[in-house]
Amino acid sequence: MGKDICEGFVVRKMEQFRYNDFALNMPKWVRPHHVKTDEHWMYREVVLNQLLANSED
């Protein structure tokens, strides 16, 4: 997997599991040197990515 293609991935068990066991059943891998910020994304100002700039919507 190239670092320019994928930031990482999450794997989930197919079977049902308890909420308290979430961390044991949803491993996450993120590429080295992935973007890190001091503030949680939910509390940051929204930055538009302009993906719809040329759309006809």
C-alpha positions as CSV (number, residue, x, y, z in Angstrom):
1,M,0.0,0.0,0.0
2,G,1.5,3.3,-1.1
3,K,1.5,6.2,1.4
4,D,0.1,8.5,-1.4
5,I,-2.9,6.2,-1.9
6,C,-4.1,5.3,1.5
7,E,-4.0,7.0,5.0
8,G,-4.7,3.7,6.7
9,F,-7.5,1.2,7.3
10,V,-9.7,-0.2,10.0
11,V,-10.6,-3.9,10.3
12,R,-13.8,-5.1,11.9
13,K,-14.8,-8.5,13.1
14,M,-17.8,-9.9,11.3
15,E,-19.3,-11.3,14.5
16,Q,-21.2,-9.2,16.9
17,F,-19.3,-7.9,20.0
18,R,-20.1,-5.9,23.1
19,Y,-19.5,-2.1,23.2
20,N,-17.0,-2.5,26.0
21,D,-14.9,-4.8,23.7
22,F,-14.8,-2.2,20.9
23,A,-11.0,-1.6,21.2
24,L,-10.3,-5.3,21.1
25,N,-12.4,-5.9,17.9
26,M,-11.7,-2.8,15.7
27,P,-8.0,-2.6,15.0
28,K,-6.8,0.5,13.2
29,W,-3.6,1.0,11.2
30,V,-2.5,4.5,10.1
31,R,0.5,5.1,7.9
32,P,3.6,6.6,9.6
33,H,3.7,10.4,9.6
34,H,0.0,10.7,9.1
35,V,-1.4,14.2,9.8
36,K,-1.7,14.9,13.5
37,T,-3.4,17.9,15.0
38,D,-3.7,19.2,18.6
39,E,-7.4,19.8,18.3
40,H,-10.2,17.2,17.7
41,W,-11.6,17.5,14.2
42,M,-15.1,17.9,15.6
43,Y,-14.2,21.2,17.3
44,R,-12.3,22.7,14.4
45,E,-13.7,25.2,11.8
46,V,-15.0,23.5,8.7
47,V,-12.7,23.9,5.7
48,L,-14.4,23.4,2.4
49,N,-12.5,21.1,0.0
50,Q,-14.0,22.5,-3.2
51,L,-14.8,19.0,-4.6
52,L,-18.0,20.4,-6.0
53,A,-16.5,23.5,-7.5
54,N,-17.1,22.2,-11.1
55,S,-20.2,20.2,-10.4
56,E,-23.6,21.1,-12.0
57,D,-25.5,20.8,-8.7
